[in-house]
Amino acid sequence: MTTNPRLLMEEFGLQPKKSLGQNFLHDPNALEKIVVTAELMPEETVIEIGPGTGALTAHLAQVARHVVAIEVDERLRPVLEAELAQYANVYLVFEDALKVDLLQLVGTRGYVVVANLPYYITSALLRHVLEVHRRPRRVVVTVQRELAERIIAKPGNMSLLAVSVQYYGKPRIVTRLKPAAFWPRPDVESAVLSIETYDKSPVDVPDDATFFRVVRAGFSLKRKQLKNALSSGLGITTAQAATIIEAADIDPRRRAETLSLEEWGALSRQVASAGV
């Protein structure tokens, strides 16, 4: 097996696609770190999104019972089939991961998701993975470092993405990766992010839909006071919004990025109670 993605791509007459954000992770220490972070159980299935040339897939196949590798780039089929031929427990799926029913792939087994995600698809893919009714036990993703830092943010620097991820699990940055760990080299540093998912969100909410409707409304106007953002996002008057916010024991003049997960939960309960 060849671990150098540049040599592999040349062997098969291929070039990375910028439109797909293809930067193939090949640093052996980073690959091993990701596998260790996944803390795989022998009976578990791994869903790997974006296997690229198969370097991480091979590492995963040595410790997991099954590896389902989802690759959007059909051109990589001969590369992956050649590189992973010795692993009978690897199943390749050539589709857009956003259109794949993950639970259909894993059946009733417990599973972990591992992914190397380009910037443009990170938010959508995290939602796709975390919003299923039977979530993976853990999600380990390689993303741009700046994005990873946004996801683990604390109140004062929260974003819609941070609230969304932290609602479903506890994220932490495991390690940072220099551009040299990839080929082609990206322009920015990356980070390995681990998300330990919750069986049930630690926040008391009426339901997921109401919670996220309120959070999206709160972040709908950048750097505006919460009463104005909720008024616009929920289609109510500023006075109504202020009353609801105060009932949740929150200052209506605060901004969305300052609220904690618990405060968003309290706000969603008041919105539901008000019948908005």
C-alpha positions as a Markdown table, in Angstrom:
| # | Residue | x | y | z |
|---|---|---|---|---|
| 1 | Met | 0.0 | 0.0 | 0.0 |
| 2 | Thr | 1.3 | 3.5 | -0.9 |
| 3 | Thr | 0.7 | 6.1 | 1.7 |
| 4 | Asn | 1.9 | 9.1 | -0.4 |
| 5 | Pro | -1.2 | 10.6 | -2.0 |
| 6 | Arg | 0.8 | 12.5 | -4.6 |
| 7 | Leu | 2.4 | 9.4 | -5.9 |
| 8 | Leu | -0.9 | 7.5 | -5.9 |
| 9 | Met | -2.7 | 10.2 | -7.8 |
| 10 | Glu | 0.1 | 10.4 | -10.3 |
| 11 | Glu | 0.0 | 6.6 | -10.7 |
| 12 | Phe | -3.7 | 6.8 | -11.6 |
| 13 | Gly | -3.3 | 9.9 | -13.7 |
| 14 | Leu | -5.4 | 12.1 | -11.4 |
| 15 | Gln | -5.2 | 15.5 | -9.9 |
| 16 | Pro | -6.9 | 16.8 | -6.7 |
| 17 | Lys | -10.1 | 18.8 | -7.4 |
| 18 | Lys | -10.1 | 22.2 | -5.8 |
| 19 | Ser | -13.9 | 22.3 | -6.2 |
| 20 | Leu | -14.1 | 19.4 | -3.7 |
| 21 | Gly | -11.6 | 20.9 | -1.3 |
| 22 | Gln | -9.4 | 17.9 | -1.7 |
| 23 | Asn | -6.4 | 18.0 | 0.6 |
| 24 | Phe | -5.4 | 14.4 | 1.5 |
| 25 | Leu | -4.1 | 13.8 | 5.0 |
| 26 | His | -1.0 | 11.6 | 4.9 |
| 27 | Asp | 1.0 | 12.3 | 8.1 |
| 28 | Pro | 1.3 | 8.9 | 9.9 |
| 29 | Asn | 1.3 | 10.5 | 13.3 |
| 30 | Ala | -1.9 | 12.4 | 12.6 |
| 31 | Leu | -3.6 | 9.3 | 11.1 |
| 32 | Glu | -2.7 | 7.3 | 14.2 |
| 33 | Lys | -3.9 | 10.1 | 16.5 |
| 34 | Ile | -7.3 | 10.2 | 14.8 |
| 35 | Val | -7.7 | 6.4 | 15.2 |
| 36 | Val | -6.8 | 6.6 | 18.9 |
| 37 | Thr | -9.2 | 9.5 | 19.4 |
| 38 | Ala | -12.0 | 7.5 | 17.9 |
| 39 | Glu | -11.6 | 5.0 | 20.7 |
| 40 | Leu | -13.2 | 2.3 | 18.6 |
| 41 | Met | -14.8 | -0.8 | 20.1 |
| 42 | Pro | -14.0 | -4.1 | 18.3 |
| 43 | Glu | -17.7 | -4.6 | 17.4 |
| 44 | Glu | -18.3 | -1.1 | 16.1 |
| 45 | Thr | -18.8 | 0.2 | 12.6 |
| 46 | Val | -17.0 | 3.3 | 11.4 |
| 47 | Ile | -18.5 | 5.6 | 8.8 |
| 48 | Glu | -15.6 | 7.5 | 7.2 |
| 49 | Ile | -16.6 | 10.5 | 5.1 |
| 50 | Gly | -14.1 | 11.6 | 2.5 |
| 51 | Pro | -11.6 | 8.6 | 2.5 |
| 52 | Gly | -9.6 | 10.3 | -0.3 |
| 53 | Thr | -6.8 | 7.9 | -1.2 |
| 54 | Gly | -7.5 | 5.5 | 1.6 |
| 55 | Ala | -4.6 | 6.3 | 4.1 |
| 56 | Leu | -6.9 | 6.7 | 7.1 |
| 57 | Thr | -9.3 | 4.0 | 5.9 |
| 58 | Ala | -6.5 | 1.4 | 6.2 |
| 59 | His | -5.7 | 2.4 | 9.7 |
| 60 | Leu | -9.4 | 2.3 | 10.7 |
| 61 | Ala | -9.9 | -1.1 | 9.0 |
| 62 | Gln | -7.3 | -2.6 | 11.4 |
| 63 | Val | -9.2 | -1.8 | 14.5 |
| 64 | Ala | -12.9 | -1.6 | 13.6 |
| 65 | Arg | -15.3 | -4.4 | 12.7 |
| 66 | His | -16.6 | -2.6 | 9.7 |
| 67 | Val | -15.6 | 0.5 | 7.8 |
| 68 | Val | -18.1 | 2.2 | 5.5 |
| 69 | Ala | -16.1 | 4.8 | 3.4 |
| 70 | Ile | -18.3 | 7.4 | 1.6 |
| 71 | Glu | -16.5 | 9.2 | -1.2 |
| 72 | Val | -18.2 | 11.7 | -3.5 |
| 73 | Asp | -15.4 | 11.6 | -6.1 |
| 74 | Glu | -16.0 | 8.7 | -8.4 |
| 75 | Arg | -12.6 | 9.2 | -10.0 |
| 76 | Leu | -11.0 | 7.8 | -6.8 |
| 77 | Arg | -12.8 | 4.4 | -7.1 |
| 78 | Pro | -9.8 | 2.6 | -8.8 |
| 79 | Val | -7.4 | 4.1 | -6.2 |
| 80 | Leu | -9.5 | 3.0 | -3.2 |
| 81 | Glu | -10.3 | -0.4 | -4.6 |
| 82 | Ala | -6.6 | -1.0 | -5.2 |
| 83 | Glu | -5.3 | 0.4 | -1.9 |
| 84 | Leu | -7.9 | -1.3 | 0.2 |
| 85 | Ala | -8.2 | -4.7 | -1.6 |
| 86 | Gln | -6.7 | -6.5 | 1.4 |
| 87 | Tyr | -9.3 | -5.3 | 3.8 |
| 88 | Ala | -12.5 | -7.4 | 3.6 |
| 89 | Asn | -14.2 | -5.3 | 6.3 |
| 90 | Val | -14.2 | -2.1 | 4.1 |
| 91 | Tyr | -17.3 | -1.2 | 2.2 |
| 92 | Leu | -17.0 | 1.7 | -0.3 |
| 93 | Val | -19.9 | 4.0 | -1.2 |
| 94 | Phe | -19.5 | 6.5 | -4.0 |
| 95 | Glu | -22.1 | 9.1 | -3.2 |
| 96 | Asp | -22.6 | 12.6 | -1.7 |
| 97 | Ala | -22.5 | 12.0 | 2.0 |
| 98 | Leu | -25.2 | 14.6 | 2.5 |
| 99 | Lys | -27.6 | 12.4 | 0.5 |
| 100 | Val | -26.8 | 9.1 | 2.3 |
| 101 | Asp | -29.0 | 7.6 | 4.9 |
| 102 | Leu | -26.3 | 6.9 | 7.5 |
| 103 | Leu | -28.5 | 4.7 | 9.7 |
| 104 | Gln | -29.4 | 2.5 | 6.7 |
| 105 | Leu | -25.6 | 1.8 | 6.3 |
| 106 | Val | -25.0 | 0.8 | 9.9 |
| 107 | Gly | -28.2 | -1.0 | 10.7 |
| 108 | Thr | -28.7 | -1.4 | 14.5 |
| 109 | Arg | -25.0 | -1.5 | 15.3 |
| 110 | Gly | -23.3 | 1.3 | 17.3 |
| 111 | Tyr | -21.1 | 3.5 | 15.2 |
| 112 | Val | -18.6 | 6.3 | 15.1 |
| 113 | Val | -18.1 | 8.9 | 12.3 |
| 114 | Val | -14.7 | 10.0 | 11.2 |
| 115 | Ala | -14.2 | 12.6 | 8.5 |
| 116 | Asn | -11.7 | 14.9 | 6.8 |
| 117 | Leu | -14.0 | 17.9 | 5.9 |
| 118 | Pro | -13.4 | 20.8 | 3.5 |
| 119 | Tyr | -14.5 | 24.1 | 4.9 |
| 120 | Tyr | -17.4 | 24.6 | 2.5 |
| 121 | Ile | -19.3 | 21.5 | 3.6 |
| 122 | Thr | -18.4 | 21.3 | 7.4 |
| 123 | Ser | -21.5 | 22.9 | 8.8 |
| 124 | Ala | -23.9 | 21.0 | 6.6 |
| 125 | Leu | -22.2 | 17.7 | 7.2 |
| 126 | Leu | -22.1 | 18.1 | 11.0 |
| 127 | Arg | -25.8 | 18.8 | 11.0 |
| 128 | His | -26.4 | 15.8 | 8.8 |
| 129 | Val | -24.5 | 13.5 | 11.2 |
| 130 | Leu | -25.7 | 15.0 | 14.5 |
| 131 | Glu | -29.4 | 15.4 | 13.7 |
| 132 | Val | -30.2 | 11.8 | 13.0 |
| 133 | His | -32.4 | 10.1 | 15.6 |
| 134 | Arg | -29.7 | 7.6 | 16.5 |
| 135 | Arg | -26.5 | 9.6 | 16.6 |
| 136 | Pro | -23.0 | 8.2 | 16.4 |
| 137 | Arg | -21.3 | 7.6 | 19.8 |
| 138 | Arg | -18.5 | 9.9 | 18.7 |
| 139 | Val | -17.6 | 12.1 | 15.8 |
| 140 | Val | -14.0 | 12.8 | 14.9 |
| 141 | Val | -13.5 | 15.4 | 12.2 |
| 142 | Thr | -10.5 | 17.1 | 10.7 |
| 143 | Val | -11.4 | 20.7 | 9.8 |
| 144 | Gln | -9.9 | 24.1 | 9.5 |
| 145 | Arg | -8.4 | 25.2 | 12.8 |
| 146 | Glu | -10.3 | 28.5 | 12.9 |
| 147 | Leu | -13.6 | 26.6 | 12.4 |
| 148 | Ala | -12.7 | 24.1 | 15.2 |
| 149 | Glu | -12.1 | 27.0 | 17.5 |
| 150 | Arg | -15.5 | 28.5 | 16.6 |
| 151 | Ile | -17.2 | 25.2 | 17.4 |
| 152 | Ile | -15.7 | 24.9 | 20.9 |
| 153 | Ala | -16.4 | 28.6 | 21.7 |
| 154 | Lys | -17.7 | 29.8 | 25.1 |
| 155 | Pro | -20.5 | 32.4 | 25.7 |
| 156 | Gly | -19.2 | 35.7 | 24.5 |
| 157 | Asn | -18.0 | 34.2 | 21.2 |
| 158 | Met | -20.8 | 31.7 | 20.4 |
| 159 | Ser | -22.2 | 31.2 | 16.9 |
| 160 | Leu | -25.1 | 29.3 | 15.4 |
| 161 | Leu | -22.7 | 26.5 | 14.6 |
| 162 | Ala | -21.2 | 26.4 | 18.1 |
| 163 | Val | -24.7 | 26.2 | 19.7 |
| 164 | Ser | -25.8 | 23.5 | 17.3 |
| 165 | Val | -22.8 | 21.2 | 17.9 |
| 166 | Gln | -22.7 | 21.8 | 21.7 |
| 167 | Tyr | -26.4 | 21.0 | 21.9 |
| 168 | Tyr | -25.7 | 17.5 | 20.6 |
| 169 | Gly | -22.4 | 16.8 | 22.1 |
| 170 | Lys | -19.2 | 17.9 | 23.9 |
| 171 | Pro | -16.6 | 19.1 | 21.4 |
| 172 | Arg | -12.8 | 19.4 | 22.0 |
| 173 | Ile | -9.8 | 20.0 | 19.9 |
| 174 | Val | -7.5 | 17.0 | 20.1 |
| 175 | Thr | -4.6 | 18.2 | 18.1 |
| 176 | Arg | -3.6 | 20.9 | 15.6 |
| 177 | Leu | -2.2 | 19.9 | 12.2 |
| 178 | Lys | 0.3 | 21.9 | 10.1 |
| 179 | Pro | -0.3 | 22.3 | 6.3 |
| 180 | Ala | 2.6 | 19.9 | 5.7 |
| 181 | Ala | 0.4 | 17.0 | 7.0 |
| 182 | Phe | -1.7 | 17.2 | 3.8 |
| 183 | Trp | -1.2 | 17.1 | 0.1 |
| 184 | Pro | -1.8 | 19.4 | -1.6 |
| 185 | Arg | -0.8 | 21.7 | 1.3 |
| 186 | Pro | -3.8 | 23.9 | 2.4 |
| 187 | Asp | -3.2 | 27.6 | 3.1 |
| 188 | Val | -4.3 | 27.3 | 6.7 |
| 189 | Glu | -3.8 | 25.1 | 9.7 |
| 190 | Ser | -6.2 | 22.3 | 10.5 |
| 191 | Ala | -7.4 | 20.7 | 13.7 |
| 192 | Val | -8.8 | 17.3 | 14.8 |
| 193 | Leu | -12.0 | 17.8 | 16.6 |
| 194 | Ser | -13.7 | 15.2 | 18.7 |
| 195 | Ile | -17.4 | 15.4 | 19.6 |
| 196 | Glu | -18.7 | 13.1 | 22.3 |
| 197 | Thr | -22.4 | 12.9 | 21.6 |
| 198 | Tyr | -25.1 | 13.0 | 24.2 |
| 199 | Asp | -27.8 | 10.4 | 24.4 |
| 200 | Lys | -30.1 | 13.3 | 25.4 |
| 201 | Ser | -29.2 | 17.0 | 25.3 |
| 202 | Pro | -28.3 | 18.4 | 28.7 |
| 203 | Val | -30.5 | 21.4 | 28.0 |
| 204 | Asp | -34.2 | 21.4 | 29.0 |
| 205 | Val | -36.1 | 22.3 | 25.8 |
| 206 | Pro | -39.8 | 21.9 | 24.6 |
| 207 | Asp | -38.4 | 20.1 | 21.5 |
| 208 | Asp | -35.5 | 20.3 | 19.1 |
| 209 | Ala | -37.5 | 22.2 | 16.4 |
| 210 | Thr | -38.5 | 25.0 | 18.8 |
| 211 | Phe | -35.0 | 25.3 | 20.3 |
| 212 | Phe | -33.4 | 25.7 | 16.9 |
| 213 | Arg | -36.1 | 28.1 | 15.6 |
| 214 | Val | -35.3 | 30.4 | 18.5 |
| 215 | Val | -31.5 | 30.0 | 18.1 |
| 216 | Arg | -31.7 | 30.7 | 14.4 |
| 217 | Ala | -33.8 | 33.8 | 15.1 |
| 218 | Gly | -31.4 | 35.0 | 17.7 |
| 219 | Phe | -28.5 | 34.8 | 15.3 |
| 220 | Ser | -30.5 | 36.2 | 12.3 |
| 221 | Leu | -29.2 | 39.8 | 12.8 |
| 222 | Lys | -25.5 | 40.1 | 13.3 |
| 223 | Arg | -24.3 | 42.0 | 16.4 |
| 224 | Lys | -27.8 | 43.3 | 17.1 |
| 225 | Gln | -29.6 | 43.2 | 20.5 |
| 226 | Leu | -31.4 | 40.0 | 21.2 |
| 227 | Lys | -34.8 | 41.7 | 21.3 |
| 228 | Asn | -34.4 | 43.0 | 17.8 |
| 229 | Ala | -33.1 | 39.7 | 16.4 |
| 230 | Leu | -35.9 | 37.7 | 17.9 |
| 231 | Ser | -38.5 | 40.2 | 16.8 |
| 232 | Ser | -37.2 | 39.9 | 13.2 |
| 233 | Gly | -36.6 | 36.2 | 13.3 |
| 234 | Leu | -39.9 | 35.2 | 14.9 |
| 235 | Gly | -42.1 | 37.8 | 13.3 |
| 236 | Ile | -43.2 | 39.4 | 16.6 |
| 237 | Thr | -42.9 | 43.0 | 17.9 |
| 238 | Thr | -39.8 | 44.2 | 19.7 |
| 239 | Ala | -41.9 | 44.7 | 22.9 |
| 240 | Gln | -43.2 | 41.1 | 22.7 |
| 241 | Ala | -39.6 | 39.8 | 22.2 |
| 242 | Ala | -38.4 | 41.8 | 25.2 |
| 243 | Thr | -41.1 | 40.4 | 27.4 |
| 244 | Ile | -40.3 | 36.8 | 26.4 |
| 245 | Ile | -36.6 | 37.4 | 26.9 |
| 246 | Glu | -37.1 | 39.0 | 30.3 |
| 247 | Ala | -39.3 | 36.1 | 31.3 |
| 248 | Ala | -36.3 | 33.8 | 30.7 |
| 249 | Asp | -34.3 | 36.0 | 33.1 |
| 250 | Ile | -32.1 | 37.4 | 30.3 |
| 251 | Asp | -31.4 | 41.1 | 29.5 |
| 252 | Pro | -33.1 | 41.9 | 26.1 |
| 253 | Arg | -30.1 | 44.1 | 25.2 |
| 254 | Arg | -27.7 | 41.3 | 25.2 |
| 255 | Arg | -26.4 | 39.8 | 21.9 |
| 256 | Ala | -26.8 | 36.2 | 20.7 |
| 257 | Glu | -23.1 | 35.4 | 20.9 |
| 258 | Thr | -23.2 | 36.0 | 24.7 |
| 259 | Leu | -25.9 | 33.4 | 25.6 |
| 260 | Ser | -25.1 | 30.1 | 27.1 |
| 261 | Leu | -26.7 | 26.8 | 26.0 |
| 262 | Glu | -28.8 | 26.8 | 29.1 |
| 263 | Glu | -30.0 | 30.4 | 28.4 |
| 264 | Trp | -31.1 | 29.4 | 24.9 |
| 265 | Gly | -33.0 | 26.5 | 26.5 |
| 266 | Ala | -34.8 | 28.9 | 28.9 |
| 267 | Leu | -35.6 | 31.2 | 26.0 |
| 268 | Ser | -37.0 | 28.4 | 23.9 |
| 269 | Arg | -39.2 | 27.3 | 26.8 |
| 270 | Gln | -40.6 | 30.9 | 27.1 |
| 271 | Val | -41.2 | 31.1 | 23.4 |
| 272 | Ala | -43.2 | 27.8 | 23.5 |
| 273 | Ser | -45.1 | 29.0 | 26.6 |
| 274 | Ala | -46.0 | 32.3 | 24.8 |
| 275 | Gly | -47.4 | 30.3 | 21.9 |
| 276 | Val | -45.1 | 32.2 | 19.4 |
